Amino acid sequence: VILEGIVTTLDEDAAVRVTPMGPTVEEDFQRLIFRPFKTSRTFRNLKRTGQGVFHVTDDVELIAHAAVDQLTTLPRLVAAQLVDGFILADACRWYAFRVESVQDESPRATISCRVVESATEREFFGFNRAKHAVVEAAILATRVQIMDVRELRDELRRLAPLVQKTGGPAERRAFAFLKDFMLSDAADSAQG
Ligand SMILES: Cc1cc2nc3c(=O)[nH]c(=O)nc-3n(C[C@H](O)[C@H](O)[C@H](O)COP(=O)(O)O)c2cc1C
């Protein structure tokens, strides 16, 4: 099963990179299998450093901004003990891991990792359709270049009522941010 969350890795200049990713996990959470596109900086970081921290969070506003690499403020970070990496202090759970193998023959690599340290910091909020809609919109935002504008608008029209009916201010802000990002990007590509 895939678990959507946020991975932190270290860039070459030691800056912390915060990226949404959905690894495959097993019930005991001892292993994480990431499938990053080789074009992503997270792929390059995992391959170069061989370590990182995966987080489970209900903060969809952070997921939205991290997906398009537009964090407004860097989240609170705590250094991990057993890996050279950083924990998002406000996440619900985290898993510090080491890379065991990298298969990168295809455009989407398979990176198999072993969890070496983990903790639960706080409870997960729970199911909420607005939060899910923001996660879907964040995934769309990362695919905006390869999507048809009409398809994009249809998807946004389908997701918008979920955010309006069941979300709070954070979900509404995150959705509006992603919508603006996608529609201005779509407009740019149409002109270019
Ligand atoms: C919920 C969610 C899950 C994602 N899962 C993956 C994934 O498994 N593999 C991947 O390559 N990109 C995934 N993405 C897209 C990346 O987050 C996105 O392409 C990002 O811009 C890559 O950033 P980077 O270049 O900083 O690593 C996901 C995005 C979201 C919102």
The ligand as an ORCA input file, in Angstrom:
! r2SCAN-3c Opt
* xyz 0 1
  C       0.964     13.451     -2.381
  C       2.076     13.478     -3.404
  C       2.785     12.316     -3.674
  C       3.827     12.319     -4.609
  N       4.526     11.174     -4.846
  C       5.542     11.178     -5.729
  C       6.290      9.992     -5.976
  O       6.030      8.926     -5.417
  N       7.312     10.068     -6.875
  C       7.622     11.239     -7.523
  O       8.558     11.269     -8.331
  N       6.924     12.385     -7.305
  C       5.900     12.372     -6.428
  N       5.196     13.523     -6.204
  C       5.559     14.734     -6.954
  C       6.746     15.453     -6.339
  O       6.421     15.912     -5.041
  C       7.080     16.671     -7.216
  O       7.385     16.251     -8.509
  C       8.188     17.513     -6.682
  O       8.190     18.731     -7.389
  C       9.575     16.909     -6.804
  O      10.398     17.816     -6.116
  P      11.973     17.762     -6.013
  O      12.520     18.035     -7.389
  O      12.230     18.868     -5.043
  O      12.382     16.428     -5.485
  C       4.140     13.516     -5.285
  C       3.422     14.685     -5.010
  C       2.389     14.672     -4.087
  C       1.636     15.942     -3.819
*
